Amino acid sequence: MSDALPLLPHPDVDQYQKLAKDLKHACESSDEHAVQEWARRWVSALATVRDQEITVKVERDINRQAAHIERRWREWRDKEPKSECRLTDTQFFIAREHGFTSWPNFAAHIEALARAHSPVSDFEAAADAIVNGDATMLATLLRQRPDLAHQRSTRDHRSTLLHYVSANGIEDFRQKTPKNIVEITRMLLDAGADVNAESDAYSGGSTTLGLTATSIHPERAGVQIPLLELLLDRGSRMDQPSAAGNWHSVVAGCFANGQPGAARYLIGRGAPLDLESAAALGDLAFVQSCFDEQGGLKPPATERQMKSAFVYACGYGREPVVRYFLQRGIDVRTDPDVRSSLPWAVYGGRVEVIRLLLEAGADVNLRHAQDQVAPLEAALGAWAWSDDDADRETYYEVVRVLVAHGATLDTNRFKQDDRRQEIAEKVRADSRMLATLGNQSDAVADKRENLPDRS
């Protein structure tokens, strides 16, 4: 997924040169909030030009996005420590925020956009037509520029137009699926788009099939399976090693991204199983077949795949497979190469697997490597944002089990941003959850004097 921000309407290089200079000044400021305030002005300008009414929700989204931009700036500065805030640094950062590998590439893109019917401006218009479901506009552009179906984005993911139908691995603001996406995909294929072209998204090797199978947007629109069917009927390969990105096979990628329905469909169409996908499916016999009589892994299965397979089994509640791995002595405490087993079981609401992991020595307060969320905080978040009564019921039990095994909450975590404060508010309004938390309920206490100003 690309965090690339949309451009301002009719952008010019001077606009962004000024933005880079403003960031330089903010970076040099003694005000610790200067960079976040700079980011907030930038995001607010984007909301204004998109004619968004600045409601309380939009205001919260602006604040959240500004904080996210500032955090990326700080992380980049920590990774690339410099004694000065140079203009070249701020230019590079702004280019990266828009999905480009350098300021010269970004500037060249903006200049090309200003020229009517340049390859860049036509590609961008076609990408907009795809995600907006404008089949008429797309047909016109493909007729005027027969080479458009083969062209690639100038952003760092280098996707073709066909990759945009997946609503995955491209710019965030273009990740949406119109109802007529199957018709649009057929148009691109008929125009000569390469069904097996690889995008550089997610470390490279991503195909339209893999990106579609792992994307929540076509699944939510109810068109994921018809879209996969069309791609397969037109020659999509299911054996490309990193089709789903990040070195995931197409089926394993489905499970990694919460798309088990797509995984089952692809398996039904002949997609090859591997250790990871078999563990996620709960196919214990296949998992066992990946080991020899001495307990060693058989090629092509790898140590990394074994760790990942264990995590998938935990997340999808495959108790027999989890028990098998535990009997083999797999380390449940942490998994620096892949992910951590307990957080995945918590996110999945897998109560029995959670018990198994805790009994086997899993750290009940281990923070997830990527988002630094502890299991109990993750459970409260899943409970707070679920609209399904059965799921919410499950998370009461998850919280009870975690607290019983010593899970703790960090009070300061619930003061860090609007989203965590909203979780705390929902917990405080629910007497049953407060009772389930027991002495940990103090961590979400409503101490107004300690909460940041949300005005």
C-alpha positions as CSV (number, residue, x, y, z in Angstrom):
1,M,0.0,0.0,0.0
2,S,1.3,3.5,-0.9
3,D,0.7,6.4,1.5
4,A,1.1,8.8,-1.4
5,L,-0.9,12.0,-1.0
6,P,-2.9,13.5,-3.8
7,L,-1.6,16.5,-5.6
8,L,-3.1,19.9,-5.5
9,P,-5.3,20.8,-8.5
10,H,-3.2,22.2,-11.3
11,P,0.0,21.8,-9.4
12,D,3.2,23.6,-10.3
13,V,6.7,23.1,-9.0
14,D,6.8,26.5,-7.4
15,Q,3.9,25.5,-5.0
16,Y,5.9,22.5,-3.8
17,Q,9.2,24.4,-3.6
18,K,7.4,26.8,-1.2
19,L,6.1,23.8,0.7
20,A,9.6,22.4,1.0
21,K,10.9,25.8,2.3
22,D,8.1,25.9,4.8
23,L,9.0,22.5,6.1
24,K,12.7,23.6,6.3
25,H,11.6,26.5,8.5
26,A,9.4,24.3,10.7
27,C,12.3,21.8,11.1
28,E,14.5,24.6,12.2
29,S,11.9,26.0,14.6
30,S,12.3,25.8,18.4
31,D,8.6,24.9,18.5
32,E,8.4,21.1,18.9
33,H,4.9,21.2,17.2
34,A,6.0,23.2,14.2
35,V,6.4,20.2,11.8
36,Q,3.0,18.8,12.8
37,E,1.4,22.2,12.3
38,W,3.1,22.4,8.9
39,A,1.7,19.0,8.0
40,R,-1.8,20.0,9.3
41,R,-1.8,23.1,7.0
42,W,-0.8,20.9,4.0
43,V,-3.5,18.3,4.7
44,S,-6.1,20.9,5.4
45,A,-5.4,22.6,2.0
46,L,-5.9,19.2,0.3
47,A,-9.3,18.8,2.1
48,T,-10.4,22.3,1.1
49,V,-9.6,21.9,-2.6
50,R,-11.5,18.6,-2.6
51,D,-14.5,20.6,-1.4
52,Q,-14.7,18.5,1.8
53,E,-16.9,20.0,4.5
54,I,-14.7,20.4,7.5
55,T,-16.8,18.3,10.0
56,V,-15.6,17.1,13.3
57,K,-14.8,13.7,11.7
58,V,-12.9,15.4,8.8
59,E,-11.0,17.5,11.4
60,R,-10.1,14.4,13.3
61,D,-8.9,12.8,10.1
62,I,-6.8,15.9,9.3
63,N,-5.2,15.8,12.7
64,R,-4.5,12.1,12.5
65,Q,-3.0,12.4,9.0
66,A,-0.8,15.4,10.1
67,A,0.5,13.4,13.1
68,H,1.2,10.5,10.7
69,I,3.2,12.7,8.4
70,E,5.1,14.2,11.2
71,R,5.9,10.8,12.6
72,R,7.3,9.7,9.1
73,W,9.4,12.9,9.0
74,R,10.8,12.1,12.5
75,E,11.5,8.5,11.6
76,W,13.3,9.5,8.4
77,R,15.3,12.1,10.2
78,D,16.3,9.5,12.9
79,K,17.3,7.1,10.1
80,E,19.3,9.8,8.2
81,P,20.6,12.0,11.0
82,K,21.8,15.4,9.8
83,S,23.0,18.4,11.7
84,E,21.0,20.8,9.6
85,C,17.5,20.9,8.0
86,R,18.5,21.3,4.4
87,L,16.2,22.2,1.6
88,T,17.3,19.1,-0.4
89,D,16.1,17.0,2.6
90,T,12.6,18.6,2.7
91,Q,12.3,18.4,-1.1
92,F,13.1,14.7,-1.0
93,F,10.6,14.1,1.9
94,I,7.8,15.8,0.0
95,A,8.6,13.8,-3.1
96,R,8.4,10.6,-1.1
97,E,5.1,11.6,0.4
98,H,3.7,11.8,-3.1
99,G,5.2,8.4,-4.0
100,F,8.3,9.5,-6.0
101,T,11.9,8.3,-5.6
102,S,13.4,11.8,-5.8
103,W,12.6,15.5,-6.1
104,P,13.7,15.7,-9.8
105,N,11.4,12.8,-10.7
106,F,8.6,14.5,-8.8
107,A,9.2,17.9,-10.5
108,A,9.3,16.2,-13.9
109,H,6.0,14.5,-13.2
110,I,4.4,17.8,-12.2
111,E,5.7,19.5,-15.3
112,A,4.5,16.7,-17.6
113,L,1.0,16.9,-16.0
114,A,0.8,20.5,-17.2
115,R,1.1,19.4,-20.8
116,A,-2.1,18.3,-22.4
117,H,-2.0,14.7,-23.6
118,S,1.5,14.1,-22.4
119,P,2.1,10.4,-21.6
120,V,2.0,11.3,-17.9
121,S,-1.2,13.4,-18.0
122,D,-3.0,10.7,-20.1
123,F,-1.9,8.0,-17.7
124,E,-3.1,9.9,-14.7
125,A,-6.4,10.6,-16.4
126,A,-6.8,6.9,-17.2
127,A,-6.0,5.9,-13.6
128,D,-8.7,8.3,-12.4
129,A,-11.1,6.9,-14.9
130,I,-10.4,3.3,-13.7
131,V,-11.0,4.0,-10.0
132,N,-14.0,6.2,-10.7
133,G,-15.6,3.7,-13.0
134,D,-15.6,6.0,-15.9
135,A,-15.6,3.5,-18.7
136,T,-16.4,6.1,-21.4
137,M,-13.4,8.2,-20.5
138,L,-11.1,5.2,-20.3
139,A,-12.3,3.9,-23.7
140,T,-11.6,7.3,-25.3
141,L,-8.1,7.5,-23.8
142,L,-7.2,3.9,-24.9
143,R,-8.5,4.7,-28.4
144,Q,-6.4,7.9,-28.6
145,R,-3.3,6.3,-27.1
146,P,-3.0,2.6,-28.0
147,D,0.2,2.4,-26.0
148,L,-1.4,3.5,-22.8
149,A,-2.3,-0.1,-21.7
150,H,1.4,-0.9,-21.6
151,Q,2.6,2.3,-19.9
152,R,3.7,2.4,-16.3
153,S,3.2,5.0,-13.6
154,T,6.1,7.4,-12.9
155,R,5.6,6.8,-9.1
156,D,7.9,4.4,-7.4
157,H,5.5,1.4,-7.6
158,R,5.7,1.6,-11.5
159,S,2.3,-0.1,-11.8
160,T,0.5,-0.5,-15.1
161,L,-3.1,0.7,-15.5
162,L,-4.2,-2.9,-15.1
163,H,-2.7,-3.0,-11.6
164,Y,-5.0,-0.1,-10.6
165,V,-8.1,-2.4,-10.9
166,S,-6.9,-4.2,-7.8
167,A,-7.2,-1.0,-5.6
168,N,-4.0,-2.3,-3.9
169,G,-0.3,-1.3,-4.0
170,I,-1.2,2.1,-5.6
171,E,-1.8,5.5,-4.1
172,D,-4.1,5.4,-1.1
173,F,-6.5,8.0,-2.6
174,R,-7.0,5.8,-5.6
175,Q,-7.7,2.6,-3.6
176,K,-11.4,2.2,-4.4
177,T,-13.4,-0.3,-6.4
178,P,-16.3,0.8,-8.7
179,K,-19.1,-1.7,-9.4
180,N,-18.1,-1.9,-13.1
181,I,-14.5,-2.8,-12.4
182,V,-14.8,-6.2,-14.3
183,E,-16.0,-4.4,-17.4
184,I,-13.1,-1.9,-17.1
185,T,-10.6,-4.7,-16.6
186,R,-11.9,-6.4,-19.7
187,M,-11.4,-3.2,-21.6
188,L,-7.7,-3.0,-20.5
189,L,-7.1,-6.6,-21.4
190,D,-8.7,-6.2,-24.8
191,A,-6.4,-3.2,-25.4
192,G,-3.4,-5.4,-24.8
193,A,-2.6,-5.0,-21.1
194,D,-0.2,-7.7,-19.9
195,V,-2.2,-9.8,-17.4
196,N,1.0,-11.0,-15.8
197,A,2.9,-7.7,-15.6
198,E,4.7,-7.2,-12.3
199,S,4.5,-4.0,-10.2
200,D,7.3,-2.8,-7.9
201,A,4.7,-2.5,-5.1
202,Y,5.4,-4.4,-1.8
203,S,9.1,-5.2,-2.7
204,G,8.4,-6.1,-6.3
205,G,6.9,-9.0,-8.2
206,S,3.3,-8.1,-7.5
207,T,0.8,-9.0,-10.2
208,T,-2.8,-7.8,-10.7
209,L,-4.0,-11.3,-9.7
210,G,-2.1,-11.2,-6.4
211,L,-3.0,-7.6,-5.6
212,T,-6.7,-8.2,-6.3
213,A,-6.8,-11.4,-4.3
214,T,-5.3,-9.7,-1.3
215,S,-7.3,-6.4,-1.6
216,I,-10.2,-5.6,0.7
217,H,-11.7,-3.1,-1.7
218,P,-13.0,-5.4,-4.4
219,E,-14.0,-7.9,-1.7
220,R,-16.2,-5.3,0.0
221,A,-17.6,-4.2,-3.4
222,G,-18.7,-7.8,-4.0
223,V,-16.6,-8.2,-7.2
224,Q,-13.4,-9.8,-6.0
225,I,-14.2,-13.3,-7.2
226,P,-15.6,-12.3,-10.7
227,L,-12.5,-10.1,-11.1
228,L,-10.2,-13.0,-10.2
229,E,-12.2,-15.3,-12.6
230,L,-11.7,-12.9,-15.5
231,L,-7.9,-12.5,-14.8
232,L,-7.5,-16.3,-14.6
233,D,-9.5,-16.9,-17.8
234,R,-7.3,-14.4,-19.6
235,G,-4.1,-16.1,-18.6
236,S,-3.1,-15.0,-15.1
237,R,-0.4,-17.3,-13.6
238,M,-0.8,-18.5,-10.0
239,D,2.8,-19.7,-9.6
240,Q,4.7,-16.4,-9.6
241,P,6.7,-16.5,-6.4
242,S,5.8,-12.9,-5.2
243,A,2.5,-12.4,-6.9
244,A,1.0,-11.0,-3.7
245,G,4.1,-9.0,-2.8
246,N,6.6,-9.3,0.0
247,W,7.7,-12.7,-1.3
248,H,4.2,-14.2,-0.7
249,S,2.7,-16.7,-3.1
250,V,-0.8,-15.7,-4.2
251,V,-2.6,-18.0,-1.7
252,A,-0.4,-17.3,1.3
253,G,-0.8,-13.6,0.5
254,C,-4.5,-13.9,0.8
255,F,-4.3,-15.3,4.3
256,A,-1.7,-12.7,5.3
257,N,-4.2,-10.0,4.3
258,G,-7.4,-11.5,5.7
259,Q,-8.8,-12.7,2.4
260,P,-9.6,-16.4,3.1
261,G,-12.4,-16.5,0.6
262,A,-10.2,-15.5,-2.3
263,A,-7.6,-18.1,-1.1
264,R,-10.2,-20.9,-1.2
265,Y,-11.4,-19.8,-4.7
266,L,-7.8,-19.8,-6.0
267,I,-7.1,-23.2,-4.5
268,G,-10.3,-24.4,-6.2
269,R,-8.8,-23.1,-9.5
270,G,-5.6,-25.1,-8.9
271,A,-3.4,-22.6,-7.1
272,P,-0.5,-24.6,-5.5
273,L,-0.5,-25.0,-1.7
274,D,2.6,-24.3,0.4
275,L,3.4,-24.6,4.1
276,E,2.0,-21.1,5.0
277,S,-1.3,-21.5,3.2
278,A,-1.8,-25.1,4.4
279,A,-1.4,-23.9,8.0
280,A,-3.9,-21.1,7.5
281,L,-6.4,-23.6,6.0
282,G,-5.9,-26.0,8.9
283,D,-4.6,-28.8,6.6
284,L,-2.6,-30.6,9.2
285,A,-1.6,-33.5,6.9
286,F,0.0,-31.1,4.4
287,V,1.8,-29.3,7.2
288,Q,3.2,-32.6,8.5
289,S,4.3,-33.6,5.0
290,C,6.6,-30.6,4.9
291,F,8.8,-32.2,7.5
292,D,11.0,-35.3,7.2
293,E,11.2,-38.2,9.7
294,Q,14.0,-36.4,11.6
295,G,11.8,-33.3,12.0
296,G,13.7,-31.2,9.5
297,L,12.0,-29.1,6.9
298,K,11.7,-30.4,3.4
299,P,12.6,-28.1,0.5
300,P,11.2,-25.8,-0.7
301,A,9.8,-25.0,2.7
302,T,12.0,-22.6,4.7
303,E,12.5,-21.6,8.3
304,R,10.9,-18.2,7.6
305,Q,7.8,-19.9,6.1
306,M,7.5,-22.2,9.1
307,K,7.4,-19.2,11.4
308,S,4.9,-17.5,9.2
309,A,2.8,-20.7,9.0
310,F,2.6,-20.9,12.8
311,V,1.4,-17.3,12.9
312,Y,-1.3,-17.9,10.3
313,A,-2.5,-21.0,12.2
314,C,-2.8,-18.9,15.3
315,G,-4.6,-16.1,13.5
316,Y,-7.1,-18.4,11.8
317,G,-7.7,-20.5,14.9
318,R,-6.3,-23.8,13.5
319,E,-5.8,-25.5,16.9
320,P,-4.5,-28.9,15.6
321,V,-1.8,-27.1,13.6
322,V,-0.9,-24.8,16.5
323,R,-0.6,-27.8,18.8
324,Y,1.6,-29.6,16.2
325,F,4.0,-26.6,16.0
326,L,4.0,-26.3,19.8
327,Q,4.9,-30.0,20.1
328,R,7.8,-29.3,17.7
329,G,9.1,-26.7,20.1
330,I,8.5,-23.6,18.1
331,D,9.3,-20.3,19.9
332,V,6.0,-18.6,20.8
333,R,7.5,-15.7,22.7
334,T,8.5,-13.6,19.8
335,D,9.2,-13.8,16.0
336,P,11.5,-11.1,14.8
337,D,11.7,-12.4,11.3
338,V,7.9,-12.5,10.6
339,R,5.3,-11.5,13.1
340,S,4.2,-12.4,16.6
341,S,1.8,-15.3,17.2
342,L,-0.2,-13.9,20.2
343,P,-1.2,-10.6,18.6
344,W,-2.5,-12.5,15.5
345,A,-4.5,-14.8,17.7
346,V,-5.9,-11.8,19.6
347,Y,-6.8,-9.9,16.4
348,G,-8.6,-13.1,15.2
349,G,-10.4,-13.5,18.5
350,R,-9.1,-17.1,18.8
351,V,-9.7,-17.7,22.5
352,E,-8.5,-21.3,22.7
353,V,-5.4,-20.6,20.7
354,I,-4.7,-17.6,23.0
355,R,-4.9,-20.0,26.0
356,L,-2.5,-22.5,24.3
357,L,0.0,-19.8,23.6
358,L,-0.1,-18.3,27.1
359,E,0.3,-21.8,28.6
360,A,3.3,-22.3,26.3
361,G,5.0,-19.2,27.6
362,A,3.9,-16.4,25.3
363,D,4.6,-12.9,26.7
364,V,1.1,-11.5,27.4
365,N,2.4,-8.0,27.2
366,L,4.6,-8.4,24.1
367,R,4.0,-5.5,21.7
368,H,3.4,-6.2,18.0
369,A,6.7,-5.4,16.1
370,Q,5.0,-3.2,13.5
371,D,2.5,-1.1,15.4
372,Q,3.8,-1.5,18.9
373,V,0.3,-2.4,20.2
374,A,0.2,-4.8,23.2
375,P,-2.3,-7.8,23.1
376,L,-4.8,-6.3,25.6
377,E,-4.8,-2.9,23.7
378,A,-5.4,-4.8,20.5
379,A,-8.3,-6.7,22.0
380,L,-9.9,-3.5,23.2
381,G,-9.5,-1.9,19.8
382,A,-11.1,-4.9,18.0
383,W,-13.9,-4.9,20.5
384,A,-14.5,-1.1,20.2
385,W,-14.6,-1.1,16.4
386,S,-16.6,-4.2,15.8
387,D,-20.2,-3.9,14.7
388,D,-20.9,-7.6,15.0
389,D,-22.4,-8.7,18.3
390,A,-20.9,-12.2,18.2
391,D,-17.4,-10.7,17.7
392,R,-17.8,-8.3,20.5
393,E,-18.9,-11.2,22.8
394,T,-15.8,-13.0,21.8
395,Y,-13.6,-10.1,22.7
396,Y,-15.0,-9.9,26.2
397,E,-13.6,-13.4,26.7
398,V,-10.3,-12.5,25.0
399,V,-9.9,-9.6,27.4
400,R,-10.8,-11.8,30.4
401,V,-8.2,-14.4,29.5
402,L,-5.5,-11.8,28.9
403,V,-6.1,-10.0,32.2
404,A,-6.2,-13.3,34.0
405,H,-2.7,-14.0,32.7
406,G,-1.3,-10.7,33.8
407,A,-1.9,-8.4,30.8
408,T,-1.5,-4.7,31.6
409,L,-2.4,-1.4,29.9
410,D,-0.2,1.6,29.6
411,T,-2.2,4.7,30.7
412,N,-0.3,7.0,28.5
413,R,-1.2,5.0,25.4
414,F,-4.8,6.2,25.7
415,K,-3.7,9.8,25.6
416,Q,-1.7,9.7,22.4
417,D,-4.2,10.2,19.7
418,D,-7.9,10.6,18.9
419,R,-8.4,6.9,18.0
420,R,-7.1,5.6,21.3
421,Q,-9.1,8.2,23.2
422,E,-12.3,7.0,21.3
423,I,-11.5,3.4,22.4
424,A,-11.1,4.6,26.0
425,E,-14.4,6.4,25.8
426,K,-16.2,3.3,24.6
427,V,-14.6,1.2,27.4
428,R,-15.7,3.8,30.0
429,A,-19.2,3.7,28.7
430,D,-19.5,-0.1,29.0
431,S,-19.8,-1.4,32.6
432,R,-19.3,-5.0,31.5
433,M,-15.9,-4.2,29.9
434,L,-14.8,-2.2,32.9
435,A,-15.6,-5.1,35.1
436,T,-13.8,-7.5,32.8
437,L,-10.7,-5.3,32.9
438,G,-10.7,-5.3,36.7
439,N,-7.8,-3.3,38.1
440,Q,-6.7,-2.5,34.5
441,S,-9.7,-0.3,34.1
442,D,-7.8,2.6,35.8
443,A,-5.7,2.9,32.6
444,V,-8.7,4.3,30.7
445,A,-9.9,6.5,33.6
446,D,-11.3,9.9,32.4
447,K,-8.7,12.2,33.8
448,R,-9.5,15.3,31.8
449,E,-6.7,17.3,33.2
450,N,-4.3,14.8,31.6
451,L,-5.9,14.6,28.2
452,P,-4.5,16.7,25.3
453,D,-6.6,19.7,24.0
454,R,-8.8,18.4,21.2
455,S,-10.1,21.8,20.2
